[in-house]
Amino acid sequence: MSNTEEFRAFVAVHGDEATSREVRDDLGMESLGDGDVLIRVSWSSVNYKDGLASTFNGKVARQKTHVPGIDLAGTVVQAPDDAPACEVGAEVIVHGYDLGVAHHGGFSEYARVPSHWIVPLPHGLSAREAMAIGTAGFTAALSVQTLEDRGLRPGDGPVLVTGASGGVGSIAVDILAGLGYEVVASTGKADGADWLKELGASGVISREETSDASRPLNRERWAGAVDCVGGSTLSYVLSSLRYGASVAASGNTGGASLNTTVFPFILRGASLLGIDSVQCPIEVRRALWQRLATDMRPRHLEVLATGEVTLDELPTALDAVLAGRLKGRTVVRVR
């Protein structure tokens, strides 16, 4: 590729008082930033963090002129000879690290990244399917794997998923049900129950039922939990875990503060497991994507991918994800 070649990208420009957003068709290869692998991007997805990165008060983007998109799938067009899993023509996935935050991201026809960020597209997944899973699905899978590492098994009892209508939550419901777990989904969307049961939830409860943190200990209910909300919801989950159970926590849409006591930990042996998909080691990342193409593959990808947008349609989708109006996953058709 020539450094003079231009391409399209969705760009957010963060000024002193506001952020402007537009699709530009005049970006050059020299603008892509550091990295030794050049990727022709075909698909990305809409994540809550992308919404934050494209708004003035989001406090996520660390570049004044910025291409959001914290995940992407595409084809390698340039790579060094000694870069593992990065042969020219290979289909790859990239997400996490600084992508879409301090490094131009997936809302662009081309991306340049370090070779140690690259995940080979697993056999059995298309690029579009990989982005229907995306960062949200990877976070869901990492949550489930972490719970399993702490001993959770099918048959132990109901597993709660909070924020179940969102990207992480909905895929967690699908993965857990596919592995044989009894899943109870919590959602604030009144019309989401039938959809969540289609994904495999055996029961659906309201968000209000899982946000009462007034008691330090509630009745023991959950053999495990995937919490995508934080705040008072996470406080409730901790107070209602069964003895020795764990919650895998990855979200803060319900608030960053956690008001709890020591009682769930010292009286019930509960564990709070933090889930970070950003700095997850590449070896763990690549191995988990293999599971996402096999035993952890969501069974309802077309049901989960409730929306598809182009670069030009991104502003509406990004505003919707911040307002909590998106259900499931929205993929971005870059080309």
Residue, then its C-alpha position, 0 to 999 in steps of 0.5 A: m500500500s502506498n502512503t499516499e493512498e486515501f481511505r474512509a474512516f469515522v473520525a471524532v475530533h475532540g475540541d476544547e468545548a465539544t466533539s465533532r464526528e464525521v466520516r472522512d474519505d481523505l485519511g492517509m496511511e501515515s495517519l494510522g499510527d505505530g504498528d508493523v501489521l496493516i489490516r484491510v478492515s471489513w467489520s467492526s462493532v458498536n460498544y459502550k466504550d466506543g460511544l464514550a470515545s466519540t463524545f466530549n465528556g466520555k473521558v476515554a479517548r486519548q487522542k484529539t483526532h481519533v478513530p474509535g472502534i475497539d474491535l475489528a476483523g479484516t485481512v492482513v495486507q502488510a506484515p513483517d516476515d517474522a510476525p507469527a499468525c500475521e501472514v499476508g492474506a490471513e483473516v485476523i481479529v484485533h481488540g483490546y489494548d489501546l485500539g480505539v482509545a489511544h490508537h486509531g481503531g476499527f471504524s476505518e477501512y484500514a488499521r495498523v497495529p503491532s503484531h502482538w495484538i493479532v488474533p488469527l480468525p478461528h476456523g468456523l467463524s466468519a469476520r462478521e460473526a467474529m464481530a457479532i461476538g466482538t469485545a462484548g462476547f470475548t468479555a462474556a466468555l472470559s467471565v464464564q471461563t473465570l467462573e469455571d476456573r473457580g469451580l462453577r459447573p453445570g448442575d450447581g444451581p442458577v447463574l445470574v446474568t445482570g444487564a442481560s439485554g446488553g452486548v456482554g450480558s446477552i452473549a453470556v446468557d447464550i454461552l452459559a445456556g449452551l454449556g448446560y447452565e441454568v441461567v436467570a437473566s436480569t434486564g431493565k427492558a420490559d420487552g426483553a423477556d421473550w428474546l432472552k428466553e430464546l437465547g437460553a435463559s430459563g428465567v427472566i427477572s427485572r432490574e429492580e429485583t437485582s438492585d436492592a442493596s439495602r441489606p448486607l446479606n440477602r437469601e442465598r440464591w445464585a451459584g454464580a453470576v456474571d455482572c455487567v452493571g456494577g453499582s448497587t446491582l453488584s452489591y445485591v449480587l454479592s449479598s445473595l451469592r450462595y456459600g463459596a460462589s463467585v461473581a465475575a464483574s466487568g461493567n459500570t453502567g450502573g455506577a463505579s462505586l460499590n457499597t457493600t460490607v465484608f459479610p459476603f466475603i467472611l460469612r459466605g466465602a464469596s469471591l468478586l472476580g474482576i474481568d479485564s478484556v483490555q490488557c488480557p495476555i495475547e496467549v489467553r486471548r487467542a486460546l479463548w477465541q478458539r473456544l468461542a469458535t467451538d464449545m463456547r460459540p454462541r448458538h444464536l449469533e444472528v439473533l444476537a446481532t440485532g443491528e447492522v450499520t455503516l460508517d455513515e450510520l454510526p452517530t445514531a448507533l453510538d448515541a443509542v448505545l450510550a442511552g441504553r437503547l441497543k439490544g444485543r450486538t450491532v455490527v459495523r459494515v466498514r466496506 
